[in-house]
Every structure is written in C-alpha cells, then in structure tokens.
C-alpha cells in the first residue's frame, strides 16, 4: 500500500490518482481562497491542465454578479480611471514640487466618486494592503517605478498614470480588498 506522500513524489502532483480519476472537491476545498470556499464546484469548472503542468491548485473562475453572494456585496466599484494630473509647484523651481492624480471611481450604483491622490499615497496603500493581506501579494501588481530625472516629463507621467490606474482597478475589483478598512481609508481620507 502506497502512501499519499509517495504518490506525490512518483508523479509530481498531489492531485493525481492511480486510476487517472480527477480530484474530488474535498481535496481541493482547502486550497482555494477563503472567500471562494462557500461555493461547490463541479468538474467542468476546474482547470486540471494547470494542476498537471505546475503542481498547484486548479484555477477556478466565478461569476460574482449574483445579487445574494458575499462577494457581490463586497464589490461596490465598476472601474477606476485616472483622468489627468496636476503638477503642484514648490517654493523654488523643481524643489518641493509634486504630482496630484485626479481619479474617478465608477460605483455600481451609478455615481462617480472623484479623488485626488499623490503617488506616495498609492505607495502607502500598497504597503498597508501587503501587511493586512500577506497571502495576497500576488493579487496586487507593482506600482509604476519612480524616477528622479524624468518625474515631471509628460511621457513618464502618462506611463505612470496607466500603471496607477491598473493598480487601483486590481485592488478595487478584488472582493477581498474592496471591503477592507485600509482601502476605505485611502479613498475617503
């Protein structure tokens, strides 16, 4: 009689079975994020190719538009755009100057929400989310890089604008982050 451990070593996947059968939901249940555990999945919604190729949990997709789901209640934003930016001058030329990003958050109930944030506030949001959700670092894209030399050049600012919009969309449209006090503090302070 072989143990499950030897089965994993022999074929590289803890999900593979001797008879070629697919894994059961009870095996997979402990490997999905906590906000997905309430839903039962059938064999058609699992990606076994991803398990066979990389030895990780199957990739699952879910529709969170069901009015009664917990994830639907947590999601409140449709998307975010960064409309433009303003360069605020310091006391002396290029000393103490900074950029303010004008963002629009489209909410599910139809009303847009306007916020103005500096890059340092996006950076602080990312750090706080990493501390609050240490397991979810891969769900947050990196912020666009800083540059001392070209920080006020239009081409650099346009790339940064796109990167910040992508970051904020990834955070706001994730049901785990969207209801967090960290994100609410960022948006409403």
TAQUI-V662477 format. One record per pair of residues at least 24 apart in sequence whose C-alpha atoms are under 10 Angstrom apart, sorted by the first residue. I is the first residue (numbers start at 1). GAP is how many residues later the second one is. Records with the same first field share a line. If there is no record, write none. Layout:
I = GAP  GAP
This chain:
8 = 47
11 = 41  44
12 = 39  40  41  42  43
13 = 38  39  40  41  42  43  44
14 = 37  38  41  42  43
15 = 33  36  37  40  41  42  43
16 = 32  35  36  39
22 = 24  26
23 = 25
27 = 30
28 = 29  30
29 = 28
30 = 27
31 = 25  26  27
32 = 25  26  27  28
33 = 102  103  143
34 = 142
35 = 35  36  140  141
36 = 24  25  26  34  35
38 = 31  32
39 = 30
64 = 111
70 = 105
71 = 103  104  105  107  108
72 = 103
73 = 102  105  106
74 = 98  99  100  101  102  103  104  105  106
75 = 32  33  97  98  99  100  101  102  103  104
76 = 29  30  31  32  33  96  97  99  102  103
77 = 28  29  30  31  32  33  34  35  36  92  95  96  97  101
78 = 27  28  29  30  31  32  34  91  94  95
79 = 25  26  27  28  29  33  86  87  89  90  91  93  94
80 = 24  25  26  27  32  33  34  84  85  86  87  88  89  90  92  93
81 = 24  25  33  80  81  83  84  85  87  88
82 = 32  33  34  79  80  81  82  83  84  86
83 = 31  78  82
84 = 32  73  74  77
85 = 31  32  33  72  73  76
86 = 30  32
87 = 65
94 = 58
97 = 55
98 = 53  54
99 = 52  53  58
101 = 56  59  60  63  64
102 = 59
103 = 58  61  62  65
104 = 61
105 = 63  64  67  82
113 = 74  75
114 = 73
115 = 71  72  73  74
116 = 71
117 = 69  70  72
119 = 24  25  27  41  42  45
121 = 65
122 = 42  45  46  64
123 = 41
124 = 58  62
125 = 43  46  57  58  60  61  62
126 = 41  42  45  56  57
128 = 54  55  58
129 = 42  48  51  52  53  54
132 = 45  48  49  50
133 = 43  44  47
136 = 40  41
139 = 28  31  32  35  38
140 = 26  27  28  29  30  31  34  37
141 = 25  26  27  29  30
142 = 24  25
143 = 24  25
